[in-house]
Amino acid sequence: MPRSRNGRDNQVSLRSMVRMRSLSRVVLVAALAFVAVPALDAVGANEARADEAPIEVGTQLVATQDVTLHRAEIQKGSRVSVTKLSQRSGRVEGVHVALADGHVVKVPMGFVHTYFRVAE
């Protein structure tokens, strides 16, 4: 194995460089997290999302982007109405929504929080 000028082998110096780089990565990730979280909160602060308002039967939901529900294309801004809540262990796990054509589709709450907001 070749030796460097100061007598240390190349593996030791390579190991040192990797440690320095990983330390700088940790510092960079921490700095980005510190800045990114408040920035994301500020961007979505004025929009009432589906996870902030209570969802009950009769609640109108508005699509925040184009989405497909069981072959039905829902365009951004379209409204659907909640017809039934699906509960398990006292927690709402999904909702049944009525589409404009009369079909009723079951939608998990994670999907609702991602693609819909409560109509004002």
PDB file as gemmi writes it, atoms N, CA and C in Angstrom:
CRYST1    1.000    1.000    1.000  90.00  90.00  90.00 P 1                      
ATOM      1  N   MET A   1       0.831  -1.170   0.000  1.00  0.00           N  
ATOM      2  CA  MET A   1       0.000   0.000   0.000  1.00  0.00           C  
ATOM      3  C   MET A   1       0.885   1.245   0.000  1.00  0.00           C  
ATOM      4  N   PRO A   2       0.617   2.220  -0.850  1.00  0.00           N  
ATOM      5  CA  PRO A   2       1.475   3.405  -0.890  1.00  0.00           C  
ATOM      6  C   PRO A   2       1.284   4.262   0.354  1.00  0.00           C  
ATOM      7  N   ARG A   3       2.371   4.888   0.764  1.00  0.00           N  
ATOM      8  CA  ARG A   3       2.362   5.774   1.935  1.00  0.00           C  
ATOM      9  C   ARG A   3       2.333   7.224   1.480  1.00  0.00           C  
ATOM     10  N   SER A   4       1.679   8.080   2.268  1.00  0.00           N  
ATOM     11  CA  SER A   4       1.699   9.502   1.968  1.00  0.00           C  
ATOM     12  C   SER A   4       2.975  10.113   2.523  1.00  0.00           C  
ATOM     13  N   ARG A   5       3.200  11.393   2.248  1.00  0.00           N  
ATOM     14  CA  ARG A   5       4.452  12.046   2.637  1.00  0.00           C  
ATOM     15  C   ARG A   5       4.648  12.085   4.143  1.00  0.00           C  
ATOM     16  N   ASN A   6       3.568  12.279   4.904  1.00  0.00           N  
ATOM     17  CA  ASN A   6       3.735  12.392   6.353  1.00  0.00           C  
ATOM     18  C   ASN A   6       3.703  11.034   7.057  1.00  0.00           C  
ATOM     19  N   GLY A   7       3.684   9.943   6.344  1.00  0.00           N  
ATOM     20  CA  GLY A   7       3.788   8.630   6.943  1.00  0.00           C  
ATOM     21  C   GLY A   7       2.451   7.949   7.207  1.00  0.00           C  
ATOM     22  N   ARG A   8       1.333   8.634   7.030  1.00  0.00           N  
ATOM     23  CA  ARG A   8       0.024   8.003   7.240  1.00  0.00           C  
ATOM     24  C   ARG A   8      -0.391   7.299   5.955  1.00  0.00           C  
ATOM     25  N   ASP A   9      -1.046   6.191   6.081  1.00  0.00           N  
ATOM     26  CA  ASP A   9      -1.479   5.526   4.858  1.00  0.00           C  
ATOM     27  C   ASP A   9      -2.707   6.226   4.279  1.00  0.00           C  
ATOM     28  N   ASN A  10      -2.972   5.972   3.013  1.00  0.00           N  
ATOM     29  CA  ASN A  10      -4.043   6.666   2.290  1.00  0.00           C  
ATOM     30  C   ASN A  10      -5.423   6.329   2.832  1.00  0.00           C  
ATOM     31  N   GLN A  11      -5.605   5.131   3.379  1.00  0.00           N  
ATOM     32  CA  GLN A  11      -6.920   4.764   3.904  1.00  0.00           C  
ATOM     33  C   GLN A  11      -7.300   5.630   5.086  1.00  0.00           C  
ATOM     34  N   VAL A  12      -6.350   5.938   5.943  1.00  0.00           N  
ATOM     35  CA  VAL A  12      -6.648   6.762   7.105  1.00  0.00           C  
ATOM     36  C   VAL A  12      -7.057   8.164   6.672  1.00  0.00           C  
ATOM     37  N   SER A  13      -6.349   8.747   5.713  1.00  0.00           N  
ATOM     38  CA  SER A  13      -6.712  10.098   5.270  1.00  0.00           C  
ATOM     39  C   SER A  13      -8.051  10.081   4.536  1.00  0.00           C  
ATOM     40  N   LEU A  14      -8.332   9.025   3.780  1.00  0.00           N  
ATOM     41  CA  LEU A  14      -9.631   8.911   3.114  1.00  0.00           C  
ATOM     42  C   LEU A  14     -10.744   8.811   4.146  1.00  0.00           C  
ATOM     43  N   ARG A  15     -10.506   8.025   5.214  1.00  0.00           N  
ATOM     44  CA  ARG A  15     -11.491   7.911   6.277  1.00  0.00           C  
ATOM     45  C   ARG A  15     -11.744   9.269   6.930  1.00  0.00           C  
ATOM     46  N   SER A  16     -10.712  10.054   7.112  1.00  0.00           N  
ATOM     47  CA  SER A  16     -10.856  11.384   7.715  1.00  0.00           C  
ATOM     48  C   SER A  16     -11.687  12.295   6.831  1.00  0.00           C  
ATOM     49  N   MET A  17     -11.457  12.234   5.502  1.00  0.00           N  
ATOM     50  CA  MET A  17     -12.219  13.078   4.589  1.00  0.00           C  
ATOM     51  C   MET A  17     -13.693  12.695   4.595  1.00  0.00           C  
ATOM     52  N   VAL A  18     -13.988  11.408   4.646  1.00  0.00           N  
ATOM     53  CA  VAL A  18     -15.379  10.960   4.663  1.00  0.00           C  
ATOM     54  C   VAL A  18     -16.060  11.439   5.939  1.00  0.00           C  
ATOM     55  N   ARG A  19     -15.362  11.384   7.063  1.00  0.00           N  
ATOM     56  CA  ARG A  19     -15.939  11.868   8.313  1.00  0.00           C  
ATOM     57  C   ARG A  19     -16.260  13.356   8.238  1.00  0.00           C  
ATOM     58  N   MET A  20     -15.363  14.129   7.679  1.00  0.00           N  
ATOM     59  CA  MET A  20     -15.600  15.567   7.561  1.00  0.00           C  
ATOM     60  C   MET A  20     -16.795  15.832   6.660  1.00  0.00           C  
ATOM     61  N   ARG A  21     -16.883  15.096   5.583  1.00  0.00           N  
ATOM     62  CA  ARG A  21     -18.002  15.320   4.669  1.00  0.00           C  
ATOM     63  C   ARG A  21     -19.322  14.940   5.327  1.00  0.00           C  
ATOM     64  N   SER A  22     -19.342  13.850   6.077  1.00  0.00           N  
ATOM     65  CA  SER A  22     -20.600  13.453   6.714  1.00  0.00           C  
ATOM     66  C   SER A  22     -20.995  14.453   7.793  1.00  0.00           C  
ATOM     67  N   LEU A  23     -20.018  15.034   8.494  1.00  0.00           N  
ATOM     68  CA  LEU A  23     -20.329  16.061   9.483  1.00  0.00           C  
ATOM     69  C   LEU A  23     -20.921  17.287   8.812  1.00  0.00           C  
ATOM     70  N   SER A  24     -20.346  17.692   7.679  1.00  0.00           N  
ATOM     71  CA  SER A  24     -20.889  18.856   6.977  1.00  0.00           C  
ATOM     72  C   SER A  24     -22.281  18.561   6.432  1.00  0.00           C  
ATOM     73  N   ARG A  25     -22.549  17.311   6.049  1.00  0.00           N  
ATOM     74  CA  ARG A  25     -23.893  16.946   5.586  1.00  0.00           C  
ATOM     75  C   ARG A  25     -24.909  17.068   6.713  1.00  0.00           C  
ATOM     76  N   VAL A  26     -24.528  16.620   7.889  1.00  0.00           N  
ATOM     77  CA  VAL A  26     -25.429  16.710   9.042  1.00  0.00           C  
ATOM     78  C   VAL A  26     -25.746  18.162   9.343  1.00  0.00           C  
ATOM     79  N   VAL A  27     -24.729  19.019   9.304  1.00  0.00           N  
ATOM     80  CA  VAL A  27     -24.947  20.441   9.561  1.00  0.00           C  
ATOM     81  C   VAL A  27     -25.842  21.042   8.483  1.00  0.00           C  
ATOM     82  N   LEU A  28     -25.622  20.674   7.230  1.00  0.00           N  
ATOM     83  CA  LEU A  28     -26.440  21.182   6.131  1.00  0.00           C  
ATOM     84  C   LEU A  28     -27.888  20.726   6.265  1.00  0.00           C  
ATOM     85  N   VAL A  29     -28.105  19.464   6.574  1.00  0.00           N  
ATOM     86  CA  VAL A  29     -29.471  18.944   6.729  1.00  0.00           C  
ATOM     87  C   VAL A  29     -30.178  19.641   7.885  1.00  0.00           C  
ATOM     88  N   ALA A  30     -29.481  19.835   8.993  1.00  0.00           N  
ATOM     89  CA  ALA A  30     -30.082  20.517  10.141  1.00  0.00           C  
ATOM     90  C   ALA A  30     -30.447  21.950   9.790  1.00  0.00           C  
ATOM     91  N   ALA A  31     -29.574  22.640   9.065  1.00  0.00           N  
ATOM     92  CA  ALA A  31     -29.858  24.027   8.668  1.00  0.00           C  
ATOM     93  C   ALA A  31     -31.057  24.093   7.729  1.00  0.00           C  
ATOM     94  N   LEU A  32     -31.118  23.185   6.768  1.00  0.00           N  
ATOM     95  CA  LEU A  32     -32.256  23.168   5.842  1.00  0.00           C  
ATOM     96  C   LEU A  32     -33.560  22.861   6.563  1.00  0.00           C  
ATOM     97  N   ALA A  33     -33.529  21.934   7.501  1.00  0.00           N  
ATOM     98  CA  ALA A  33     -34.736  21.609   8.255  1.00  0.00           C  
ATOM     99  C   ALA A  33     -35.188  22.802   9.081  1.00  0.00           C  
ATOM    100  N   PHE A  34     -34.246  23.509   9.633  1.00  0.00           N  
ATOM    101  CA  PHE A  34     -34.566  24.680  10.456  1.00  0.00           C  
ATOM    102  C   PHE A  34     -35.234  25.768   9.623  1.00  0.00           C  
ATOM    103  N   VAL A  35     -34.827  25.905   8.366  1.00  0.00           N  
ATOM    104  CA  VAL A  35     -35.375  26.935   7.484  1.00  0.00           C  
ATOM    105  C   VAL A  35     -36.632  26.453   6.761  1.00  0.00           C  
ATOM    106  N   ALA A  36     -36.657  25.177   6.342  1.00  0.00           N  
ATOM    107  CA  ALA A  36     -37.729  24.676   5.486  1.00  0.00           C  
ATOM    108  C   ALA A  36     -39.058  24.530   6.217  1.00  0.00           C  
ATOM    109  N   VAL A  37     -39.052  24.088   7.446  1.00  0.00           N  
ATOM    110  CA  VAL A  37     -40.309  23.844   8.160  1.00  0.00           C  
ATOM    111  C   VAL A  37     -41.116  25.134   8.336  1.00  0.00           C  
ATOM    112  N   PRO A  38     -40.534  26.234   8.843  1.00  0.00           N  
ATOM    113  CA  PRO A  38     -41.323  27.471   8.930  1.00  0.00           C  
ATOM    114  C   PRO A  38     -41.752  28.002   7.564  1.00  0.00           C  
ATOM    115  N   ALA A  39     -40.922  27.796   6.540  1.00  0.00           N  
ATOM    116  CA  ALA A  39     -41.274  28.271   5.203  1.00  0.00           C  
ATOM    117  C   ALA A  39     -42.485  27.514   4.669  1.00  0.00           C  
ATOM    118  N   LEU A  40     -42.545  26.207   4.882  1.00  0.00           N  
ATOM    119  CA  LEU A  40     -43.701  25.433   4.423  1.00  0.00           C  
ATOM    120  C   LEU A  40     -44.965  25.829   5.170  1.00  0.00           C  
ATOM    121  N   ASP A  41     -44.859  26.103   6.452  1.00  0.00           N  
ATOM    122  CA  ASP A  41     -46.020  26.557   7.212  1.00  0.00           C  
ATOM    123  C   ASP A  41     -46.517  27.905   6.709  1.00  0.00           C  
ATOM    124  N   ALA A  42     -45.612  28.792   6.360  1.00  0.00           N  
ATOM    125  CA  ALA A  42     -45.996  30.122   5.883  1.00  0.00           C  
ATOM    126  C   ALA A  42     -46.686  30.047   4.532  1.00  0.00           C  
ATOM    127  N   VAL A  43     -46.251  29.129   3.667  1.00  0.00           N  
ATOM    128  CA  VAL A  43     -46.843  29.004   2.336  1.00  0.00           C  
ATOM    129  C   VAL A  43     -48.284  28.531   2.423  1.00  0.00           C  
ATOM    130  N   GLY A  44     -48.576  27.556   3.265  1.00  0.00           N  
ATOM    131  CA  GLY A  44     -49.920  26.997   3.338  1.00  0.00           C  
ATOM    132  C   GLY A  44     -50.773  27.580   4.443  1.00  0.00           C  
ATOM    133  N   ALA A  45     -50.378  28.682   5.039  1.00  0.00           N  
ATOM    134  CA  ALA A  45     -51.086  29.220   6.197  1.00  0.00           C  
ATOM    135  C   ALA A  45     -52.465  29.776   5.845  1.00  0.00           C  
ATOM    136  N   ASN A  46     -52.625  30.326   4.648  1.00  0.00           N  
ATOM    137  CA  ASN A  46     -53.893  30.973   4.326  1.00  0.00           C  
ATOM    138  C   ASN A  46     -54.897  30.032   3.671  1.00  0.00           C  
ATOM    139  N   GLU A  47     -54.536  28.799   3.423  1.00  0.00           N  
ATOM    140  CA  GLU A  47     -55.438  27.848   2.786  1.00  0.00           C  
ATOM    141  C   GLU A  47     -56.019  26.907   3.835  1.00  0.00           C  
ATOM    142  N   ALA A  48     -57.344  26.815   3.901  1.00  0.00           N  
ATOM    143  CA  ALA A  48     -57.993  25.913   4.851  1.00  0.00           C  
ATOM    144  C   ALA A  48     -57.955  24.505   4.274  1.00  0.00           C  
ATOM    145  N   ARG A  49     -57.141  23.651   4.844  1.00  0.00           N  
ATOM    146  CA  ARG A  49     -57.016  22.290   4.344  1.00  0.00           C  
ATOM    147  C   ARG A  49     -58.040  21.387   5.008  1.00  0.00           C  
ATOM    148  N   ALA A  50     -58.245  20.216   4.418  1.00  0.00           N  
ATOM    149  CA  ALA A  50     -59.240  19.274   4.928  1.00  0.00           C  
ATOM    150  C   ALA A  50     -58.858  18.740   6.299  1.00  0.00           C  
ATOM    151  N   ASP A  51     -57.577  18.773   6.666  1.00  0.00           N  
ATOM    152  CA  ASP A  51     -57.176  18.246   7.963  1.00  0.00           C  
ATOM    153  C   ASP A  51     -57.358  19.258   9.087  1.00  0.00           C  
ATOM    154  N   GLU A  52     -57.644  20.520   8.775  1.00  0.00           N  
ATOM    155  CA  GLU A  52     -57.806  21.549   9.796  1.00  0.00           C  
ATOM    156  C   GLU A  52     -59.265  21.724  10.222  1.00  0.00           C  
ATOM    157  N   ALA A  53     -60.192  21.487   9.343  1.00  0.00           N  
ATOM    158  CA  ALA A  53     -61.603  21.661   9.649  1.00  0.00           C  
ATOM    159  C   ALA A  53     -62.236  20.288   9.871  1.00  0.00           C  
ATOM    160  N   PRO A  54     -63.225  20.204  10.754  1.00  0.00           N  
ATOM    161  CA  PRO A  54     -63.876  18.909  10.982  1.00  0.00           C  
ATOM    162  C   PRO A  54     -64.663  18.478   9.742  1.00  0.00           C  
ATOM    163  N   ILE A  55     -64.562  17.212   9.426  1.00  0.00           N  
ATOM    164  CA  ILE A  55     -65.292  16.670   8.280  1.00  0.00           C  
ATOM    165  C   ILE A  55     -66.439  15.844   8.816  1.00  0.00           C  
ATOM    166  N   GLU A  56     -67.635  16.213   8.402  1.00  0.00           N  
ATOM    167  CA  GLU A  56     -68.858  15.535   8.818  1.00  0.00           C  
ATOM    168  C   GLU A  56     -69.672  15.199   7.579  1.00  0.00           C  
ATOM    169  N   VAL A  57     -70.736  14.453   7.755  1.00  0.00           N  
ATOM    170  CA  VAL A  57     -71.642  14.158   6.650  1.00  0.00           C  
ATOM    171  C   VAL A  57     -72.240  15.473   6.165  1.00  0.00           C  
ATOM    172  N   GLY A  58     -72.209  15.690   4.863  1.00  0.00           N  
ATOM    173  CA  GLY A  58     -72.712  16.923   4.277  1.00  0.00           C  
ATOM    174  C   GLY A  58     -71.627  17.953   3.991  1.00  0.00           C  
ATOM    175  N   THR A  59     -70.422  17.722   4.471  1.00  0.00           N  
ATOM    176  CA  THR A  59     -69.319  18.653   4.224  1.00  0.00           C  
ATOM    177  C   THR A  59     -68.971  18.659   2.745  1.00  0.00           C  
ATOM    178  N   GLN A  60     -68.779  19.841   2.194  1.00  0.00           N  
ATOM    179  CA  GLN A  60     -68.355  19.986   0.806  1.00  0.00           C  
ATOM    180  C   GLN A  60     -66.834  20.045   0.761  1.00  0.00           C  
ATOM    181  N   LEU A  61     -66.221  19.225  -0.087  1.00  0.00           N  
ATOM    182  CA  LEU A  61     -64.775  19.226  -0.278  1.00  0.00           C  
ATOM    183  C   LEU A  61     -64.465  19.752  -1.671  1.00  0.00           C  
ATOM    184  N   VAL A  62     -63.386  20.527  -1.792  1.00  0.00           N  
ATOM    185  CA  VAL A  62     -62.952  21.080  -3.069  1.00  0.00           C  
ATOM    186  C   VAL A  62     -61.598  20.473  -3.416  1.00  0.00           C  
ATOM    187  N   ALA A  63     -61.461  19.993  -4.653  1.00  0.00           N  
ATOM    188  CA  ALA A  63     -60.199  19.396  -5.099  1.00  0.00           C  
ATOM    189  C   ALA A  63     -59.138  20.481  -5.243  1.00  0.00           C  
ATOM    190  N   THR A  64     -57.953  20.250  -4.655  1.00  0.00           N  
ATOM    191  CA  THR A  64     -56.861  21.220  -4.739  1.00  0.00           C  
ATOM    192  C   THR A  64     -55.990  20.985  -5.975  1.00  0.00           C  
ATOM    193  N   GLN A  65     -56.159  19.850  -6.633  1.00  0.00           N  
ATOM    194  CA  GLN A  65     -55.475  19.547  -7.880  1.00  0.00           C  
ATOM    195  C   GLN A  65     -56.243  18.451  -8.605  1.00  0.00           C  
ATOM    196  N   ASP A  66     -55.931  18.230  -9.869  1.00  0.00           N  
ATOM    197  CA  ASP A  66     -56.600  17.183 -10.637  1.00  0.00           C  
ATOM    198  C   ASP A  66     -56.303  15.828 -10.002  1.00  0.00           C  
ATOM    199  N   VAL A  67     -57.350  15.012  -9.852  1.00  0.00           N  
ATOM    200  CA  VAL A  67     -57.202  13.722  -9.189  1.00  0.00           C  
ATOM    201  C   VAL A  67     -58.181  12.726  -9.809  1.00  0.00           C  
ATOM    202  N   THR A  68     -57.842  11.437  -9.735  1.00  0.00           N  
ATOM    203  CA  THR A  68     -58.711  10.371 -10.246  1.00  0.00           C  
ATOM    204  C   THR A  68     -59.221   9.545  -9.074  1.00  0.00           C  
ATOM    205  N   LEU A  69     -60.546   9.396  -8.986  1.00  0.00           N  
ATOM    206  CA  LEU A  69     -61.189   8.569  -7.961  1.00  0.00           C  
ATOM    207  C   LEU A  69     -61.940   7.450  -8.659  1.00  0.00           C  
ATOM    208  N   HIS A  70     -61.435   6.251  -8.588  1.00  0.00           N  
ATOM    209  CA  HIS A  70     -62.093   5.076  -9.192  1.00  0.00           C  
ATOM    210  C   HIS A  70     -62.579   5.358 -10.607  1.00  0.00           C  
ATOM    211  N   ARG A  71     -61.670   5.711 -11.473  1.00  0.00           N  
ATOM    212  CA  ARG A  71     -61.918   6.004 -12.892  1.00  0.00           C  
ATOM    213  C   ARG A  71     -62.623   7.333 -13.135  1.00  0.00           C  
ATOM    214  N   ALA A  72     -62.996   8.052 -12.126  1.00  0.00           N  
ATOM    215  CA  ALA A  72     -63.645   9.354 -12.307  1.00  0.00           C  
ATOM    216  C   ALA A  72     -62.576  10.437 -12.198  1.00  0.00           C  
ATOM    217  N   GLU A  73     -62.508  11.299 -13.193  1.00  0.00           N  
ATOM    218  CA  GLU A  73     -61.541  12.392 -13.205  1.00  0.00           C  
ATOM    219  C   GLU A  73     -62.155  13.602 -12.501  1.00  0.00           C  
ATOM    220  N   ILE A  74     -61.518  14.044 -11.425  1.00  0.00           N  
ATOM    221  CA  ILE A  74     -61.966  15.223 -10.679  1.00  0.00           C  
ATOM    222  C   ILE A  74     -60.977  16.334 -10.988  1.00  0.00           C  
ATOM    223  N   GLN A  75     -61.459  17.445 -11.526  1.00  0.00           N  
ATOM    224  CA  GLN A  75     -60.578  18.555 -11.859  1.00  0.00           C  
ATOM    225  C   GLN A  75     -60.399  19.482 -10.669  1.00  0.00           C  
ATOM    226  N   LYS A  76     -59.295  20.198 -10.667  1.00  0.00           N  
ATOM    227  CA  LYS A  76     -58.997  21.151  -9.610  1.00  0.00           C  
ATOM    228  C   LYS A  76     -60.157  22.143  -9.497  1.00  0.00           C  
ATOM    229  N   GLY A  77     -60.631  22.368  -8.272  1.00  0.00           N  
ATOM    230  CA  GLY A  77     -61.742  23.292  -8.036  1.00  0.00           C  
ATOM    231  C   GLY A  77     -63.109  22.623  -8.009  1.00  0.00           C  
ATOM    232  N   SER A  78     -63.196  21.354  -8.441  1.00  0.00           N  
ATOM    233  CA  SER A  78     -64.471  20.638  -8.421  1.00  0.00           C  
ATOM    234  C   SER A  78     -64.860  20.297  -6.991  1.00  0.00           C  
ATOM    235  N   ARG A  79     -66.160  20.225  -6.745  1.00  0.00           N  
ATOM    236  CA  ARG A  79     -66.671  19.939  -5.404  1.00  0.00           C  
ATOM    237  C   ARG A  79     -67.267  18.545  -5.341  1.00  0.00           C  
ATOM    238  N   VAL A  80     -67.062  17.904  -4.185  1.00  0.00           N  
ATOM    239  CA  VAL A  80     -67.709  16.636  -3.876  1.00  0.00           C  
ATOM    240  C   VAL A  80     -68.314  16.776  -2.496  1.00  0.00           C  
ATOM    241  N   SER A  81     -69.310  15.951  -2.202  1.00  0.00           N  
ATOM    242  CA  SER A  81     -70.008  16.028  -0.922  1.00  0.00           C  
ATOM    243  C   SER A  81     -69.804  14.743  -0.130  1.00  0.00           C  
ATOM    244  N   VAL A  82     -69.513  14.874   1.161  1.00  0.00           N  
ATOM    245  CA  VAL A  82     -69.327  13.715   2.034  1.00  0.00           C  
ATOM    246  C   VAL A  82     -70.699  13.148   2.378  1.00  0.00           C  
ATOM    247  N   THR A  83     -70.885  11.841   2.112  1.00  0.00           N  
ATOM    248  CA  THR A  83     -72.170  11.196   2.392  1.00  0.00           C  
ATOM    249  C   THR A  83     -72.112  10.253   3.590  1.00  0.00           C  
ATOM    250  N   LYS A  84     -70.907   9.767   3.928  1.00  0.00           N  
ATOM    251  CA  LYS A  84     -70.775   8.815   5.031  1.00  0.00           C  
ATOM    252  C   LYS A  84     -69.342   8.847   5.552  1.00  0.00           C  
ATOM    253  N   LEU A  85     -69.191   8.659   6.868  1.00  0.00           N  
ATOM    254  CA  LEU A  85     -67.875   8.558   7.484  1.00  0.00           C  
ATOM    255  C   LEU A  85     -67.586   7.090   7.792  1.00  0.00           C  
ATOM    256  N   SER A  86     -66.391   6.629   7.452  1.00  0.00           N  
ATOM    257  CA  SER A  86     -65.969   5.263   7.787  1.00  0.00           C  
ATOM    258  C   SER A  86     -65.090   5.345   9.020  1.00  0.00           C  
ATOM    259  N   GLN A  87     -65.561   4.719  10.114  1.00  0.00           N  
ATOM    260  CA  GLN A  87     -64.825   4.800  11.371  1.00  0.00           C  
ATOM    261  C   GLN A  87     -64.330   3.428  11.797  1.00  0.00           C  
ATOM    262  N   ARG A  88     -63.184   3.431  12.471  1.00  0.00           N  
ATOM    263  CA  ARG A  88     -62.635   2.218  13.051  1.00  0.00           C  
ATOM    264  C   ARG A  88     -61.971   2.612  14.369  1.00  0.00           C  
ATOM    265  N   SER A  89     -62.384   1.979  15.436  1.00  0.00           N  
ATOM    266  CA  SER A  89     -61.856   2.263  16.781  1.00  0.00           C  
ATOM    267  C   SER A  89     -62.038   3.724  17.159  1.00  0.00           C  
ATOM    268  N   GLY A  90     -63.159   4.306  16.767  1.00  0.00           N  
ATOM    269  CA  GLY A  90     -63.452   5.688  17.121  1.00  0.00           C  
ATOM    270  C   GLY A  90     -62.746   6.729  16.285  1.00  0.00           C  
ATOM    271  N   ARG A  91     -61.980   6.305  15.295  1.00  0.00           N  
ATOM    272  CA  ARG A  91     -61.247   7.227  14.426  1.00  0.00           C  
ATOM    273  C   ARG A  91     -61.815   7.177  13.021  1.00  0.00           C  
ATOM    274  N   VAL A  92     -61.931   8.331  12.384  1.00  0.00           N  
ATOM    275  CA  VAL A  92     -62.401   8.378  11.001  1.00  0.00           C  
ATOM    276  C   VAL A  92     -61.254   7.958  10.102  1.00  0.00           C  
ATOM    277  N   GLU A  93     -61.434   6.854   9.379  1.00  0.00           N  
ATOM    278  CA  GLU A  93     -60.385   6.346   8.497  1.00  0.00           C  
ATOM    279  C   GLU A  93     -60.638   6.673   7.036  1.00  0.00           C  
ATOM    280  N   GLY A  94     -61.866   7.041   6.718  1.00  0.00           N  
ATOM    281  CA  GLY A  94     -62.185   7.368   5.339  1.00  0.00           C  
ATOM    282  C   GLY A  94     -63.559   7.994   5.245  1.00  0.00           C  
ATOM    283  N   VAL A  95     -63.872   8.494   4.068  1.00  0.00           N  
ATOM    284  CA  VAL A  95     -65.189   9.087   3.834  1.00  0.00           C  
ATOM    285  C   VAL A  95     -65.730   8.563   2.512  1.00  0.00           C  
ATOM    286  N   HIS A  96     -67.032   8.538   2.420  1.00  0.00           N  
ATOM    287  CA  HIS A  96     -67.704   8.240   1.166  1.00  0.00           C  
ATOM    288  C   HIS A  96     -68.125   9.581   0.588  1.00  0.00           C  
ATOM    289  N   VAL A  97     -67.760   9.834  -0.668  1.00  0.00           N  
ATOM    290  CA  VAL A  97     -68.105  11.104  -1.298  1.00  0.00           C  
ATOM    291  C   VAL A  97     -68.991  10.860  -2.506  1.00  0.00           C  
ATOM    292  N   ALA A  98     -69.936  11.771  -2.706  1.00  0.00           N  
ATOM    293  CA  ALA A  98     -70.825  11.706  -3.862  1.00  0.00           C  
ATOM    294  C   ALA A  98     -70.234  12.571  -4.968  1.00  0.00           C  
ATOM    295  N   LEU A  99     -70.053  11.963  -6.136  1.00  0.00           N  
ATOM    296  CA  LEU A  99     -69.528  12.691  -7.289  1.00  0.00           C  
ATOM    297  C   LEU A  99     -70.668  13.369  -8.037  1.00  0.00           C  
ATOM    298  N   ALA A 100     -70.327  14.216  -8.974  1.00  0.00           N  
ATOM    299  CA  ALA A 100     -71.337  14.971  -9.722  1.00  0.00           C  
ATOM    300  C   ALA A 100     -72.279  14.065 -10.511  1.00  0.00           C  
ATOM    301  N   ASP A 101     -71.795  12.891 -10.959  1.00  0.00           N  
ATOM    302  CA  ASP A 101     -72.644  11.985 -11.744  1.00  0.00           C  
ATOM    303  C   ASP A 101     -73.489  11.064 -10.876  1.00  0.00           C  
ATOM    304  N   GLY A 102     -73.411  11.209  -9.542  1.00  0.00           N  
ATOM    305  CA  GLY A 102     -74.223  10.423  -8.639  1.00  0.00           C  
ATOM    306  C   GLY A 102     -73.523   9.228  -8.020  1.00  0.00           C  
ATOM    307  N   HIS A 103     -72.384   8.849  -8.542  1.00  0.00           N  
ATOM    308  CA  HIS A 103     -71.639   7.734  -7.959  1.00  0.00           C  
ATOM    309  C   HIS A 103     -71.087   8.111  -6.599  1.00  0.00           C  
ATOM    310  N   VAL A 104     -71.031   7.126  -5.703  1.00  0.00           N  
ATOM    311  CA  VAL A 104     -70.463   7.323  -4.374  1.00  0.00           C  
ATOM    312  C   VAL A 104     -69.184   6.505  -4.292  1.00  0.00           C  
ATOM    313  N   VAL A 105     -68.097   7.143  -3.853  1.00  0.00           N  
ATOM    314  CA  VAL A 105     -66.783   6.519  -3.823  1.00  0.00           C  
ATOM    315  C   VAL A 105     -66.203   6.641  -2.417  1.00  0.00           C  
ATOM    316  N   LYS A 106     -65.596   5.545  -1.920  1.00  0.00           N  
ATOM    317  CA  LYS A 106     -64.924   5.580  -0.620  1.00  0.00           C  
ATOM    318  C   LYS A 106     -63.500   6.102  -0.818  1.00  0.00           C  
ATOM    319  N   VAL A 107     -63.113   7.078   0.018  1.00  0.00           N  
ATOM    320  CA  VAL A 107     -61.805   7.706  -0.097  1.00  0.00           C  
ATOM    321  C   VAL A 107     -61.130   7.673   1.271  1.00  0.00           C  
ATOM    322  N   PRO A 108     -59.885   7.172   1.370  1.00  0.00           N  
ATOM    323  CA  PRO A 108     -59.180   7.186   2.653  1.00  0.00           C  
ATOM    324  C   PRO A 108     -58.845   8.616   3.081  1.00  0.00           C  
ATOM    325  N   MET A 109     -58.730   8.839   4.391  1.00  0.00           N  
ATOM    326  CA  MET A 109     -58.491  10.185   4.913  1.00  0.00           C  
ATOM    327  C   MET A 109     -57.152  10.758   4.445  1.00  0.00           C  
ATOM    328  N   GLY A 110     -56.145   9.939   4.290  1.00  0.00           N  
ATOM    329  CA  GLY A 110     -54.866  10.436   3.787  1.00  0.00           C  
ATOM    330  C   GLY A 110     -55.007  11.048   2.407  1.00  0.00           C  
ATOM    331  N   PHE A 111     -55.833  10.438   1.583  1.00  0.00           N  
ATOM    332  CA  PHE A 111     -56.106  10.949   0.241  1.00  0.00           C  
ATOM    333  C   PHE A 111     -56.876  12.256   0.327  1.00  0.00           C  
ATOM    334  N   VAL A 112     -57.846  12.322   1.245  1.00  0.00           N  
ATOM    335  CA  VAL A 112     -58.643  13.548   1.430  1.00  0.00           C  
ATOM    336  C   VAL A 112     -57.741  14.691   1.852  1.00  0.00           C  
ATOM    337  N   HIS A 113     -56.844  14.451   2.827  1.00  0.00           N  
ATOM    338  CA  HIS A 113     -55.953  15.497   3.317  1.00  0.00           C  
ATOM    339  C   HIS A 113     -54.988  15.985   2.234  1.00  0.00           C  
ATOM    340  N   THR A 114     -54.613  15.087   1.323  1.00  0.00           N  
ATOM    341  CA  THR A 114     -53.657  15.432   0.276  1.00  0.00           C  
ATOM    342  C   THR A 114     -54.297  16.206  -0.862  1.00  0.00           C  
ATOM    343  N   TYR A 115     -55.470  15.800  -1.303  1.00  0.00           N  
ATOM    344  CA  TYR A 115     -56.029  16.325  -2.548  1.00  0.00           C  
ATOM    345  C   TYR A 115     -57.268  17.209  -2.386  1.00  0.00           C  
ATOM    346  N   PHE A 116     -57.767  17.385  -1.171  1.00  0.00           N  
ATOM    347  CA  PHE A 116     -58.981  18.172  -0.986  1.00  0.00           C  
ATOM    348  C   PHE A 116     -58.835  19.161   0.161  1.00  0.00           C  
ATOM    349  N   ARG A 117     -59.664  20.189   0.140  1.00  0.00           N  
ATOM    350  CA  ARG A 117     -59.802  21.111   1.258  1.00  0.00           C  
ATOM    351  C   ARG A 117     -61.294  21.303   1.501  1.00  0.00           C  
ATOM    352  N   VAL A 118     -61.655  21.726   2.700  1.00  0.00           N  
ATOM    353  CA  VAL A 118     -63.052  21.947   3.030  1.00  0.00           C  
ATOM    354  C   VAL A 118     -63.514  23.234   2.361  1.00  0.00           C  
ATOM    355  N   ALA A 119     -64.664  23.172   1.693  1.00  0.00           N  
ATOM    356  CA  ALA A 119     -65.208  24.358   1.025  1.00  0.00           C  
ATOM    357  C   ALA A 119     -65.649  25.384   2.070  1.00  0.00           C  
ATOM    358  N   GLU A 120     -65.479  26.626   1.724  1.00  0.00           N  
ATOM    359  CA  GLU A 120     -65.840  27.717   2.646  1.00  0.00           C  
ATOM    360  C   GLU A 120     -67.293  28.107   2.511  1.00  0.00           C  
TER     361      GLU A 120                                                      
END                                                                             
